[in-house]
Amino acid sequence: MLPVAVTRAAPIDRQELITRHDVIQTNFDAANPLSVGNGEFCFTVDATGLQTFSEAFEHTTPLGTLSDWGWHTFPNPNNWNIDRFEFKKFPDLKGRLVPYADVPGNKMTPEIIWLRANPHRLDLGQIGFVLKHADGSLARTNDLTDIEQTLDLWNGEIISRFKFDGEPVGVETVCHSRRDAIAVRVKSPLLKSQRLAIQIHFPYGTGDTTTADWSHPEAHETTMSQPEPDRVEFHRQLDHDGYGVAARWTRGAMLTNVAPHQFVVEPRRNSAELEFVCGFAPTGLPPQNLPTFAKAKQAAQKHWNSFWRTGGAIDLSGSKDPRWFELERRIVLSQYLTAIQDAGRYPPAETGLTYNTWEGKFHLEMHWWHEAHFALWDRLPLLEKSLGWYQAILLRAEATAQKQGYAGARWPKMTSPSGAESPSPVGPFLIWQEPHPIFYAELCWREHHDAATLEKYRDMVFQTADFMASYAAWDTNTSRYVLGPVLQSAQEIFPKDHTFNPTFELTYWHWGLETAQQWRARLGLPRDAKWDAVLKDLAKPPIGDGKYLFTETAADSYTNRQWNRDHPAVLGALSFVPGPGIDEETMRHTFDWVWKNWNWPDTWGWDYPMLAMTAARLGEPERAVDALLLDTPKNHCGLNGHVYQRPGLTIYLPANGGLLYATALMAAGWDGAPKRNAPGFPDNGQWSVRWENLRAAP
């Protein structure tokens, strides 16, 4: 095992570091909802501490109750299946026709719409307050006054206080650390007058960003049983998908079924306190032995105290640069958000477990940006939880490669627990997710450094490398191996049918194949001859006018201004990828041009950590910090820590995960980094970087 590096300064006061970034809201803010979760289950709330005014968030960040396991599939009377979908054939370099799950002309037929939309992640149920005025009319958002809501990061709890009709309401909201359950304690005089109750409402499934469909109550079933006066069990059935729900509450409160799929727990009179616990289970059977609120709160507190006391930490409070607080805030909140949203058994969706984008499916090229940082922050088990999924879908990935005439395993792009590819004019043609499993395995090896790790991931590594070597095509005209066509580069604006040799993908290909060869050596196996042949003669990253071209087919990379947008992926060749074969001065000229000329409003949130890592490796730490904090629309970090991208994509967790990987690299260094503390931060007297339990990056 590689040692975890630590600075030699006094230990960081972890509690002080974390609590100074507690989120505090004093108004009803539909742009910054808060969440509690455990990595496999997440519950997002408004200012009341529950999902009381969900309609106010439909066009910002929908309030969801989502899980790693909760998926729904619409009826399929036509028996559509990606394995029976008619793939379009594209000629490769040699004219061989290769089938892809394309969407010609981006024309969405009913079949394509169904295949993309199914399965979709399911909102398990909306839990909110029923707040009534004295005349019985329902509350509206502007009826709340004296709002003060705090996300207590150290204890993993949301504490909400407000007044309604002059009466105070206090709410504590937690998520159990090991069970998919939320627990709530409410204190208010309004409970005595029965003007405050708790409602649970079950929707139908949808892949839309709203995530909950309230318009089809006839399309699903909710069966209720009440084994005890203070406990209820629900069986939910949506077409062929089912799950179980159970709830318990303070003795004496009453449950009423007020409408289809809608239930209200009303407190007994003369009681100013109500506790409510609700759990969810994937089996169709309701969860048993629900904890009390006190037990759930205790479990959450124990978990989060341990989470913050262990793992990595970066303390910037001794810095003179006034930006230290904002950067540290983003680091702390990103740790919380990725831990509650991105630490499940499957790769995460881009909006995690908050609401659906891209039907709630996950995108494998983004898996690295969501979770690779866990390894550098000494939380590798949170990454390893999802790596078993690659092994589970290995046969399907091998079948994809075989169908296309390649060896090994070709991993999908936009997918679901089944591992099935989704039709798209872009996704099936991307290749930069292919080396990722080798990167994950290498991160595991760097920590465990044992034979068990080599055996556990050898098939994943070797089958990935077999595909990569098979995909590279021999160009007889230039006597070298090339990538593409057909290929969609990470900078997705280039035409897939005649793009080849993008700089980033070439470099990542080289790194992946050489790392796979190192795995063979560790296992006592000889180097693979085919891999070595590709490594020896793989095309070099293309250069034009002293800078790396975005792709070899874009000789006008720096003169045609239609190319200076989307991801500046050319910099990725020396970022998280350690840049084998990359000339630093050539990359420096590339970086300088991108810095001055890129169309920053037309980027994505993970581009900024990528930019920072390139700057750090080039020995330009001032610009590394500047990159993380660039004031652009796609790099705006909200009060709740989420990074806004555009309407409909108001949170973007790859940006949070990327920030954590970049700052760990900048603080703890990387293989071959300068031998000083925090080599990726400026050594100019303006930054004081204290850190603990971080690992150096490859």
C-alpha positions as CSV (number, residue, x, y, z in Angstrom):
1,M,0.0,0.0,0.0
2,L,1.3,3.5,-0.8
3,P,1.5,5.7,2.2
4,V,-1.0,8.5,2.6
5,A,1.0,11.7,2.5
6,V,0.5,14.3,5.2
7,T,1.9,17.7,5.8
8,R,4.1,18.2,8.9
9,A,2.1,21.1,10.3
10,A,-0.2,20.8,13.3
11,P,-3.3,18.7,12.7
12,I,-6.2,20.4,10.9
13,D,-9.1,21.2,13.1
14,R,-11.5,19.1,11.0
15,Q,-14.7,20.3,12.7
16,E,-13.8,24.0,12.4
17,L,-12.9,23.4,8.7
18,I,-16.2,21.8,7.9
19,T,-18.6,23.9,10.0
20,R,-17.4,27.2,8.6
21,H,-19.0,26.1,5.4
22,D,-22.4,25.0,6.7
23,V,-25.0,26.2,4.3
24,I,-27.3,28.8,5.8
25,Q,-30.4,30.2,3.9
26,T,-32.6,33.0,5.1
27,N,-35.2,33.1,2.3
28,F,-37.1,30.7,0.2
29,D,-34.6,30.0,-2.6
30,A,-35.9,27.8,-5.4
31,A,-32.4,27.8,-7.0
32,N,-30.6,26.2,-4.0
33,P,-32.5,23.3,-2.5
34,L,-30.6,21.2,0.1
35,S,-30.2,17.4,0.3
36,V,-29.5,14.6,2.7
37,G,-28.4,11.2,1.5
38,N,-26.1,8.2,2.0
39,G,-24.6,7.7,-1.5
40,E,-27.3,5.2,-2.6
41,F,-30.4,7.2,-1.6
42,C,-31.0,11.0,-1.6
43,F,-33.8,13.3,-0.4
44,T,-33.9,16.9,-1.6
45,V,-36.0,19.5,0.3
46,D,-37.2,23.1,0.2
47,A,-37.1,25.7,3.0
48,T,-39.5,23.7,5.1
49,G,-37.1,20.8,5.4
50,L,-39.4,18.6,3.3
51,Q,-40.8,18.7,-0.2
52,T,-43.8,20.9,0.6
53,F,-43.6,23.3,-2.3
54,S,-42.3,21.0,-5.0
55,E,-44.1,22.9,-7.8
56,A,-41.9,25.9,-7.1
57,F,-38.8,23.8,-8.1
58,E,-40.1,22.2,-11.3
59,H,-38.2,24.7,-13.5
60,T,-35.1,24.9,-11.3
61,T,-33.9,21.9,-9.4
62,P,-36.8,19.4,-8.9
63,L,-37.1,18.0,-5.4
64,G,-36.6,14.2,-5.7
65,T,-36.5,11.1,-3.6
66,L,-34.2,9.0,-5.7
67,S,-32.2,5.8,-5.1
68,D,-29.5,3.8,-6.8
69,W,-31.9,0.9,-7.3
70,G,-35.2,2.7,-8.1
71,W,-35.8,2.4,-11.9
72,H,-39.0,2.2,-13.9
73,T,-39.7,0.9,-17.5
74,F,-42.7,1.9,-19.5
75,P,-44.8,-0.8,-21.1
76,N,-43.1,-2.2,-24.3
77,P,-45.8,-3.8,-26.5
78,N,-43.5,-3.6,-29.5
79,N,-40.8,-5.6,-27.7
80,W,-38.2,-3.0,-28.5
81,N,-34.7,-4.0,-27.4
82,I,-31.3,-2.5,-28.2
83,D,-30.2,-6.0,-29.3
84,R,-32.8,-6.0,-32.1
85,F,-32.4,-2.3,-33.0
86,E,-31.2,-1.7,-36.5
87,F,-27.7,-0.4,-36.3
88,K,-26.4,1.9,-39.0
89,K,-23.2,0.9,-40.6
90,F,-20.3,3.3,-41.1
91,P,-17.1,2.6,-43.0
92,D,-13.9,2.6,-41.0
93,L,-10.4,3.5,-42.3
94,K,-10.2,0.4,-44.4
95,G,-13.8,0.6,-45.7
96,R,-15.1,-2.1,-43.4
97,L,-18.7,-1.4,-42.4
98,V,-19.0,-1.1,-38.6
99,P,-22.5,-1.1,-37.0
100,Y,-23.5,1.6,-34.5
101,A,-26.7,2.5,-32.6
102,D,-26.9,5.8,-34.5
103,V,-29.9,8.2,-34.7
104,P,-29.7,9.2,-38.4
105,G,-30.4,12.9,-38.8
106,N,-31.2,13.0,-35.1
107,K,-34.7,11.8,-36.0
108,M,-36.3,10.4,-32.9
109,T,-38.6,7.6,-33.9
110,P,-41.0,6.0,-31.3
111,E,-38.5,3.1,-31.0
112,I,-35.6,5.3,-30.4
113,I,-37.5,7.4,-27.9
114,W,-38.5,4.3,-26.0
115,L,-35.0,2.9,-26.0
116,R,-33.5,6.1,-24.7
117,A,-36.2,6.6,-22.1
118,N,-36.1,3.2,-20.6
119,P,-35.4,2.4,-17.9
120,H,-35.5,5.8,-16.2
121,R,-34.8,6.6,-12.6
122,L,-37.8,6.7,-10.4
123,D,-39.0,9.3,-7.8
124,L,-39.9,7.0,-4.9
125,G,-42.3,9.4,-3.3
126,Q,-42.8,13.0,-2.3
127,I,-42.9,13.8,1.4
128,G,-44.0,17.3,2.4
129,F,-46.1,19.3,4.9
130,V,-49.7,20.1,4.7
131,L,-49.8,23.7,6.0
132,K,-53.1,25.3,6.5
133,H,-54.3,28.8,7.4
134,A,-56.9,29.1,10.1
135,D,-59.6,29.2,7.4
136,G,-58.4,25.9,6.0
137,S,-56.7,27.3,2.8
138,L,-53.3,25.9,2.0
139,A,-50.0,27.8,2.4
140,R,-48.0,29.3,-0.4
141,T,-44.3,30.0,-0.5
142,N,-44.6,33.7,0.3
143,D,-46.6,32.9,3.5
144,L,-43.4,31.7,5.2
145,T,-41.5,34.2,7.2
146,D,-38.4,34.3,9.3
147,I,-36.8,31.5,7.4
148,E,-33.5,30.1,8.6
149,Q,-32.3,26.8,7.2
150,T,-29.0,25.3,7.9
151,L,-27.2,22.3,6.4
152,D,-25.2,21.0,9.3
153,L,-22.4,19.3,7.4
154,W,-20.6,17.9,10.4
155,N,-23.7,15.9,11.5
156,G,-25.4,15.4,8.1
157,E,-28.6,17.2,9.2
158,I,-30.8,19.9,7.7
159,I,-32.3,22.2,10.4
160,S,-35.2,24.3,9.2
161,R,-36.9,27.1,11.1
162,F,-39.7,29.4,9.8
163,K,-42.9,31.0,10.8
164,F,-46.3,30.5,9.3
165,D,-49.2,32.8,10.3
166,G,-46.9,34.0,13.1
167,E,-46.4,30.6,14.6
168,P,-42.9,29.0,14.7
169,V,-42.1,25.7,13.0
170,G,-38.8,23.8,13.7
171,V,-37.8,20.8,11.5
172,E,-34.9,18.4,11.7
173,T,-34.3,16.2,8.6
174,V,-31.8,13.4,8.4
175,C,-31.1,10.4,6.1
176,H,-30.1,7.1,7.7
177,S,-26.5,6.3,6.9
178,R,-27.1,2.6,6.1
179,R,-30.8,2.4,5.2
180,D,-32.8,4.1,2.4
181,A,-34.9,6.1,4.9
182,I,-35.5,9.7,6.0
183,A,-36.4,10.8,9.5
184,V,-38.0,14.0,10.5
185,R,-38.8,15.7,13.8
186,V,-41.2,18.7,13.8
187,K,-42.0,21.0,16.6
188,S,-44.7,23.7,16.3
189,P,-47.8,25.0,18.0
190,L,-49.5,24.5,14.7
191,L,-49.5,20.7,15.3
192,K,-51.8,21.2,18.3
193,S,-54.4,23.0,16.2
194,Q,-54.0,20.3,13.4
195,R,-52.9,23.0,10.9
196,L,-49.7,21.1,10.2
197,A,-49.5,17.6,9.0
198,I,-47.1,15.4,6.9
199,Q,-48.1,14.1,3.5
200,I,-46.6,11.3,1.4
201,H,-47.6,11.2,-2.3
202,F,-46.5,8.6,-4.8
203,P,-46.0,9.5,-8.6
204,Y,-45.8,7.5,-11.8
205,G,-42.4,7.3,-13.4
206,T,-40.9,9.5,-16.1
207,G,-37.4,10.2,-17.5
208,D,-38.2,13.9,-17.8
209,T,-36.4,16.4,-15.6
210,T,-39.5,16.7,-13.4
211,T,-38.8,13.0,-12.5
212,A,-42.3,12.6,-11.1
213,D,-45.4,12.2,-13.2
214,W,-48.6,13.3,-11.4
215,S,-50.8,13.1,-14.4
216,H,-51.4,9.3,-14.6
217,P,-52.8,8.1,-11.3
218,E,-54.5,5.3,-13.1
219,A,-51.2,3.9,-14.4
220,H,-49.8,2.7,-11.1
221,E,-51.0,1.1,-7.9
222,T,-50.4,1.8,-4.2
223,T,-51.6,-1.0,-1.8
224,M,-51.7,0.0,1.8
225,S,-51.7,-2.1,5.0
226,Q,-51.5,-0.8,8.6
227,P,-50.3,-3.5,10.9
228,E,-50.1,-1.0,13.8
229,P,-51.8,2.3,14.6
230,D,-48.5,4.2,14.2
231,R,-47.1,2.2,11.3
232,V,-48.0,1.8,7.6
233,E,-46.7,-0.4,4.8
234,F,-47.1,0.4,1.1
235,H,-46.6,-1.9,-1.9
236,R,-46.0,0.1,-5.0
237,Q,-46.5,-1.3,-8.5
238,L,-45.7,0.6,-11.7
239,D,-46.2,-1.7,-14.7
240,H,-43.6,-4.5,-14.1
241,D,-41.7,-2.6,-11.5
242,G,-42.4,-2.7,-7.8
243,Y,-40.9,-1.5,-4.5
244,G,-41.9,-1.3,-0.9
245,V,-42.4,1.6,1.5
246,A,-42.9,1.7,5.2
247,A,-43.5,4.7,7.6
248,R,-43.8,5.1,11.3
249,W,-44.7,8.2,13.4
250,T,-45.4,9.4,16.9
251,R,-48.0,7.4,18.7
252,G,-51.4,8.9,18.6
253,A,-51.1,10.5,15.1
254,M,-53.6,9.3,12.5
255,L,-53.1,8.2,8.9
256,T,-55.7,9.2,6.3
257,N,-55.9,8.2,2.6
258,V,-57.0,11.5,1.1
259,A,-56.7,10.7,-2.6
260,P,-55.2,8.0,-4.9
261,H,-51.6,7.4,-3.9
262,Q,-51.8,10.3,-1.4
263,F,-51.7,9.9,2.4
264,V,-51.6,12.3,5.3
265,V,-50.3,11.8,8.9
266,E,-52.1,14.2,11.2
267,P,-50.9,14.6,14.8
268,R,-53.1,14.2,17.8
269,R,-54.4,17.3,19.4
270,N,-52.5,19.0,22.2
271,S,-49.2,17.6,20.9
272,A,-46.6,20.2,19.6
273,E,-44.2,17.5,18.4
274,L,-44.3,14.9,15.6
275,E,-41.7,12.4,14.5
276,F,-41.9,10.7,11.2
277,V,-39.7,8.0,9.6
278,C,-40.1,6.7,6.1
279,G,-38.1,3.9,4.5
280,F,-37.9,2.5,1.0
281,A,-36.9,-1.0,-0.3
282,P,-36.3,-2.4,-3.8
283,T,-37.8,-5.9,-3.1
284,G,-41.4,-5.0,-3.2
285,L,-41.6,-5.8,0.4
286,P,-41.8,-2.8,2.8
287,P,-38.6,-2.4,4.9
288,Q,-38.9,-3.8,8.4
289,N,-37.8,-2.6,11.8
290,L,-37.7,1.1,10.9
291,P,-35.6,3.0,13.3
292,T,-36.9,5.8,15.5
293,F,-36.0,9.4,14.7
294,A,-33.4,9.4,17.5
295,K,-31.8,6.2,16.1
296,A,-31.7,7.5,12.6
297,K,-30.2,10.8,13.7
298,Q,-27.6,9.0,15.8
299,A,-26.7,6.8,12.8
300,A,-26.4,9.9,10.5
301,Q,-24.3,11.8,13.1
302,K,-21.9,8.9,13.7
303,H,-21.5,8.4,10.0
304,W,-20.8,12.0,9.1
305,N,-18.5,12.7,12.1
306,S,-16.4,9.7,11.0
307,F,-16.5,10.8,7.3
308,W,-15.2,14.2,8.1
309,R,-12.6,13.0,10.7
310,T,-11.1,10.5,8.2
311,G,-10.3,10.8,4.5
312,G,-8.6,13.8,3.0
313,A,-8.7,17.4,4.1
314,I,-7.5,20.8,2.7
315,D,-7.3,23.8,4.9
316,L,-6.7,27.1,3.2
317,S,-7.6,29.4,6.1
318,G,-4.1,30.8,6.6
319,S,-4.0,32.2,3.0
320,K,-3.8,35.9,2.2
321,D,-5.4,35.6,-1.2
322,P,-9.0,36.6,-0.6
323,R,-10.3,33.8,-2.8
324,W,-9.3,31.1,-0.3
325,F,-12.6,31.0,1.4
326,E,-14.6,30.4,-1.8
327,L,-12.2,27.7,-3.0
328,E,-12.3,26.0,0.3
329,R,-16.1,26.2,0.4
330,R,-16.3,24.5,-3.0
331,I,-14.0,21.8,-1.8
332,V,-15.9,21.0,1.4
333,L,-19.4,21.2,-0.3
334,S,-18.2,19.0,-3.2
335,Q,-17.1,16.3,-0.7
336,Y,-20.5,16.3,0.8
337,L,-22.4,16.3,-2.5
338,T,-20.4,13.5,-4.1
339,A,-20.7,11.4,-1.0
340,I,-24.5,11.6,-0.9
341,Q,-25.1,11.5,-4.6
342,D,-22.2,9.6,-6.3
343,A,-21.3,6.7,-4.0
344,G,-23.6,3.9,-5.1
345,R,-23.3,0.5,-6.7
346,Y,-23.7,2.0,-10.2
347,P,-21.9,4.9,-11.9
348,P,-23.8,8.1,-11.1
349,A,-26.1,10.1,-13.4
350,E,-24.8,13.6,-14.2
351,T,-27.4,15.1,-11.8
352,G,-26.8,12.3,-9.3
353,L,-29.8,11.3,-7.1
354,T,-31.5,14.7,-7.2
355,Y,-33.5,14.6,-10.4
356,N,-33.4,13.2,-13.9
357,T,-31.4,14.4,-16.9
358,W,-30.8,12.1,-19.9
359,E,-33.6,9.9,-18.5
360,G,-31.7,9.5,-15.2
361,K,-29.2,7.2,-17.1
362,F,-25.5,7.4,-16.4
363,H,-22.8,8.4,-18.9
364,L,-19.6,6.4,-18.6
365,E,-17.2,9.1,-19.9
366,M,-18.4,11.1,-16.8
367,H,-17.9,8.3,-14.3
368,W,-14.2,9.4,-13.9
369,W,-15.3,12.9,-13.1
370,H,-17.8,11.8,-10.6
371,E,-15.8,9.3,-8.6
372,A,-12.0,9.1,-9.4
373,H,-11.4,11.7,-6.7
374,F,-12.4,9.3,-4.0
375,A,-9.1,7.5,-4.5
376,L,-7.0,10.6,-3.9
377,W,-9.1,11.7,-0.9
378,D,-8.4,8.3,0.9
379,R,-12.0,7.2,0.3
380,L,-11.3,4.5,-2.3
381,P,-14.1,2.2,-1.1
382,L,-16.6,4.7,-2.4
383,L,-15.2,4.3,-5.9
384,E,-14.8,0.5,-5.7
385,K,-18.5,0.1,-4.9
386,S,-19.3,0.9,-8.5
387,L,-16.5,-1.0,-10.2
388,G,-18.2,-4.4,-9.8
389,W,-20.8,-3.1,-12.3
390,Y,-18.2,-3.2,-15.0
391,Q,-17.5,-6.8,-14.2
392,A,-21.3,-7.5,-14.2
393,I,-21.8,-6.1,-17.7
394,L,-18.5,-7.5,-19.2
395,L,-20.2,-10.1,-21.3
396,R,-22.5,-7.4,-22.9
397,A,-19.5,-5.1,-23.5
398,E,-17.7,-8.1,-25.2
399,A,-20.8,-8.7,-27.3
400,T,-20.8,-5.1,-28.5
401,A,-17.1,-5.3,-29.5
402,Q,-17.7,-8.6,-31.3
403,K,-20.7,-7.2,-33.1
404,Q,-18.5,-4.4,-34.4
405,G,-15.7,-6.7,-35.4
406,Y,-13.4,-5.8,-32.5
407,A,-11.7,-7.8,-29.8
408,G,-12.1,-7.3,-26.1
409,A,-14.9,-5.3,-24.5
410,R,-16.4,-2.0,-25.7
411,W,-18.0,-0.1,-22.8
412,P,-21.2,1.8,-23.5
413,K,-21.7,5.6,-23.1
414,M,-25.3,6.4,-22.0
415,T,-26.6,3.4,-20.1
416,S,-28.4,1.9,-17.1
417,P,-27.9,-1.0,-14.7
418,S,-28.3,-3.4,-17.7
419,G,-25.3,-2.0,-19.5
420,A,-27.3,-1.5,-22.7
421,E,-26.2,1.3,-25.0
422,S,-28.8,4.0,-25.8
423,P,-29.2,5.1,-29.4
424,S,-27.7,8.5,-30.1
425,P,-26.0,10.4,-32.9
426,V,-23.1,11.0,-30.5
427,G,-22.8,8.6,-27.6
428,P,-22.1,5.2,-29.3
429,F,-19.2,6.8,-31.2
430,L,-17.4,8.2,-28.2
431,I,-14.2,6.4,-27.2
432,W,-12.7,8.3,-24.4
433,Q,-14.6,6.4,-21.8
434,E,-12.9,3.2,-22.9
435,P,-9.6,3.6,-21.0
436,H,-11.4,4.7,-17.8
437,P,-11.7,1.2,-16.3
438,I,-7.9,0.8,-16.6
439,F,-7.5,4.1,-14.7
440,Y,-9.9,3.0,-11.9
441,A,-8.0,-0.3,-11.6
442,E,-4.7,1.5,-11.4
443,L,-6.0,3.8,-8.7
444,C,-7.0,0.6,-6.7
445,W,-3.6,-0.9,-7.3
446,R,-1.8,2.2,-6.1
447,E,-3.6,1.8,-2.7
448,H,-3.9,-1.9,-2.2
449,H,-0.7,-3.0,-4.0
450,D,-1.6,-6.7,-3.6
451,A,-2.3,-9.8,-5.7
452,A,-6.0,-9.8,-4.8
453,T,-6.5,-6.4,-6.6
454,L,-4.7,-7.7,-9.7
455,E,-6.9,-10.8,-9.8
456,K,-10.0,-8.8,-9.1
457,Y,-9.6,-6.4,-12.0
458,R,-7.5,-8.3,-14.5
459,D,-10.3,-9.2,-16.8
460,M,-11.7,-5.7,-16.8
461,V,-8.2,-4.3,-17.6
462,F,-7.2,-6.9,-20.2
463,Q,-10.5,-6.9,-22.1
464,T,-10.5,-3.1,-22.2
465,A,-6.9,-3.1,-23.6
466,D,-7.8,-5.8,-26.1
467,F,-10.6,-3.6,-27.5
468,M,-8.3,-0.5,-27.5
469,A,-5.6,-2.3,-29.5
470,S,-8.2,-3.8,-31.8
471,Y,-9.9,-0.5,-32.4
472,A,-6.6,1.2,-33.5
473,A,-6.5,0.8,-37.3
474,W,-3.3,0.3,-39.3
475,D,-3.0,3.0,-41.9
476,T,-0.9,1.6,-44.8
477,N,-0.4,5.0,-46.3
478,T,1.4,6.4,-43.3
479,S,2.6,3.1,-41.6
480,R,1.0,3.8,-38.3
481,Y,-2.0,3.0,-36.1
482,V,-4.7,5.6,-36.0
483,L,-7.9,6.2,-34.1
484,G,-11.0,6.7,-36.2
485,P,-13.0,7.2,-38.2
486,V,-15.7,6.6,-37.3
487,L,-15.1,8.5,-34.0
488,Q,-16.8,11.2,-31.9
489,S,-14.1,13.0,-30.0
490,A,-14.4,14.3,-26.5
491,Q,-14.8,17.8,-28.1
492,E,-18.0,16.7,-29.6
493,I,-18.3,19.4,-32.3
494,F,-16.2,17.5,-34.9
495,P,-18.0,15.3,-37.5
496,K,-17.7,11.7,-36.4
497,D,-17.6,10.1,-39.9
498,H,-14.3,11.7,-40.9
499,T,-12.6,12.7,-37.7
500,F,-9.5,10.8,-36.6
501,N,-6.5,11.1,-34.2
502,P,-7.7,13.6,-31.6
503,T,-4.8,14.6,-29.4
504,F,-6.5,13.7,-26.1
505,E,-7.7,10.3,-27.1
506,L,-4.4,9.4,-28.7
507,T,-2.6,10.2,-25.4
508,Y,-5.1,8.4,-23.2
509,W,-4.9,5.4,-25.5
510,H,-1.2,5.3,-25.1
511,W,-1.4,5.6,-21.3
512,G,-4.1,2.9,-21.1
513,L,-2.3,0.3,-23.1
514,E,1.1,0.9,-21.4
515,T,-0.6,0.7,-18.0
516,A,-2.3,-2.6,-19.0
517,Q,1.1,-3.9,-19.9
518,Q,2.3,-3.1,-16.4
519,W,-0.6,-5.1,-15.1
520,R,0.6,-8.1,-17.1
521,A,4.1,-7.7,-15.6
522,R,2.8,-7.5,-12.1
523,L,0.9,-10.8,-12.7
524,G,4.1,-12.4,-14.1
525,L,2.8,-12.4,-17.6
526,P,4.7,-11.5,-20.8
527,R,3.8,-8.2,-22.5
528,D,1.0,-8.6,-25.1
529,A,2.5,-8.4,-28.6
530,K,-0.6,-6.7,-30.2
531,W,-0.7,-4.0,-27.5
532,D,3.0,-3.4,-28.0
533,A,2.6,-3.1,-31.7
534,V,0.0,-0.4,-31.3
535,L,2.1,1.3,-28.6
536,K,5.1,1.4,-30.9
537,D,3.4,2.7,-34.0
538,L,0.4,4.7,-32.6
539,A,0.1,8.0,-34.3
540,K,1.7,10.9,-32.4
541,P,-0.5,13.7,-31.2
542,P,-0.8,16.1,-34.2
543,I,1.0,19.5,-34.1
544,G,0.4,22.6,-36.1
545,D,2.2,26.0,-35.6
546,G,3.8,24.9,-32.4
547,K,0.5,23.8,-30.8
548,Y,-1.3,20.5,-30.5
549,L,-4.2,20.2,-32.9
550,F,-7.6,19.3,-31.5
551,T,-7.7,16.5,-34.0
552,E,-5.5,15.6,-36.9
553,T,-8.4,16.3,-39.3
554,A,-8.7,19.9,-37.9
555,A,-5.6,21.5,-39.3
556,D,-7.4,24.8,-38.9
557,S,-7.9,24.2,-35.1
558,Y,-6.5,27.7,-34.3
559,T,-7.7,29.7,-37.3
560,N,-11.3,28.5,-37.6
561,R,-13.2,30.1,-34.8
562,Q,-16.0,27.5,-34.9
563,W,-13.6,25.1,-33.2
564,N,-12.9,27.1,-30.0
565,R,-15.9,25.9,-28.1
566,D,-17.3,22.9,-26.2
567,H,-14.7,21.0,-24.2
568,P,-11.1,22.2,-24.7
569,A,-10.2,18.5,-24.7
570,V,-6.8,18.9,-26.2
571,L,-5.6,20.0,-22.8
572,G,-6.8,16.7,-21.4
573,A,-3.7,15.1,-22.8
574,L,-1.8,16.6,-19.9
575,S,-4.3,16.9,-17.1
576,F,-5.7,13.8,-15.2
577,V,-3.9,11.8,-18.0
578,P,-0.2,12.3,-17.2
579,G,0.6,13.1,-20.7
580,P,2.8,10.3,-22.1
581,G,4.6,11.6,-25.2
582,I,3.4,15.1,-24.6
583,D,6.0,17.9,-25.0
584,E,5.5,20.5,-22.3
585,E,6.4,23.5,-24.3
586,T,4.1,22.6,-27.1
587,M,1.3,22.0,-24.5
588,R,2.2,25.3,-22.9
589,H,1.6,27.1,-26.2
590,T,-1.6,25.2,-26.6
591,F,-2.7,26.1,-23.1
592,D,-1.9,29.8,-23.6
593,W,-4.0,30.0,-26.7
594,V,-6.9,28.2,-25.1
595,W,-6.7,30.5,-22.1
596,K,-6.9,33.6,-24.2
597,N,-9.2,32.5,-27.0
598,W,-11.7,29.9,-25.8
599,N,-15.4,30.5,-25.9
600,W,-15.9,29.9,-22.1
601,P,-19.7,30.3,-22.0
602,D,-19.8,27.3,-24.4
603,T,-18.1,24.8,-22.1
604,W,-19.0,22.4,-19.3
605,G,-18.3,22.3,-15.6
606,W,-15.5,19.7,-15.6
607,D,-13.5,21.7,-18.1
608,Y,-12.3,24.0,-15.4
609,P,-10.7,21.3,-13.2
610,M,-9.2,19.9,-16.4
611,L,-7.7,23.3,-17.2
612,A,-6.4,23.6,-13.6
613,M,-4.6,20.2,-13.8
614,T,-3.0,21.1,-17.1
615,A,-1.7,24.4,-15.6
616,A,-0.4,22.6,-12.5
617,R,1.5,20.0,-14.5
618,L,3.0,22.8,-16.6
619,G,4.3,24.6,-13.5
620,E,1.8,27.4,-13.6
621,P,0.0,27.2,-10.2
622,E,-1.4,30.7,-10.3
623,R,-3.4,29.9,-13.4
624,A,-4.3,26.5,-11.9
625,V,-6.1,28.4,-9.1
626,D,-7.5,30.9,-11.6
627,A,-8.9,28.1,-13.6
628,L,-10.8,26.6,-10.7
629,L,-12.4,30.0,-10.0
630,L,-12.9,31.4,-13.5
631,D,-16.0,33.6,-13.5
632,T,-17.9,32.0,-16.3
633,P,-21.6,30.9,-16.6
634,K,-20.6,27.2,-16.5
635,N,-18.4,27.5,-13.4
636,H,-20.9,29.2,-11.1
637,C,-21.1,27.4,-7.7
638,G,-24.3,28.0,-5.9
639,L,-25.0,28.5,-2.2
640,N,-25.7,24.7,-2.0
641,G,-22.4,23.8,-3.7
642,H,-24.0,22.7,-7.0
643,V,-22.6,24.0,-10.3
644,Y,-25.1,25.5,-12.7
645,Q,-24.8,24.7,-16.4
646,R,-28.1,25.8,-18.1
647,P,-31.9,25.6,-17.6
648,G,-32.8,22.0,-17.1
649,L,-29.2,21.2,-16.0
650,T,-29.0,23.3,-12.8
651,I,-26.7,20.9,-11.0
652,Y,-23.7,19.1,-12.6
653,L,-21.8,16.7,-10.3
654,P,-18.9,16.0,-12.7
655,A,-17.8,19.5,-11.9
656,N,-17.7,18.8,-8.2
657,G,-15.9,15.5,-8.6
658,G,-13.4,17.1,-11.0
659,L,-12.7,20.0,-8.5
660,L,-11.9,17.4,-5.8
661,Y,-9.5,15.5,-8.1
662,A,-7.8,18.7,-9.2
663,T,-7.3,20.2,-5.8
664,A,-6.0,16.9,-4.4
665,L,-3.5,16.8,-7.3
666,M,-2.5,20.4,-6.6
667,A,-2.0,19.8,-2.9
668,A,-0.5,16.3,-2.7
669,G,1.2,16.4,-6.1
670,W,1.5,13.8,-8.8
671,D,4.1,11.3,-10.0
672,G,7.1,13.4,-10.8
673,A,5.8,16.6,-9.3
674,P,8.2,19.2,-7.8
675,K,9.3,18.2,-4.3
676,R,7.5,20.9,-2.3
677,N,4.3,21.3,-0.4
678,A,1.3,21.8,-2.6
679,P,3.1,21.9,-5.9
680,G,0.0,22.9,-7.8
681,F,-0.7,25.9,-5.6
682,P,1.2,29.2,-5.9
683,D,4.3,29.5,-3.8
684,N,4.0,33.3,-3.7
685,G,3.3,33.9,0.0
686,Q,-0.4,34.3,-0.7
687,W,-1.5,30.7,-0.2
688,S,-1.2,28.6,2.9
689,V,-2.1,25.0,2.0
690,R,-2.4,22.6,4.9
691,W,-3.6,19.1,3.9
692,E,-4.0,15.6,5.3
693,N,-4.6,12.1,4.1
694,L,-4.4,12.9,0.4
695,R,-2.8,10.6,-2.2
696,A,-0.6,11.8,-5.1
697,A,-2.1,11.4,-8.5
698,P,-0.7,9.2,-11.3
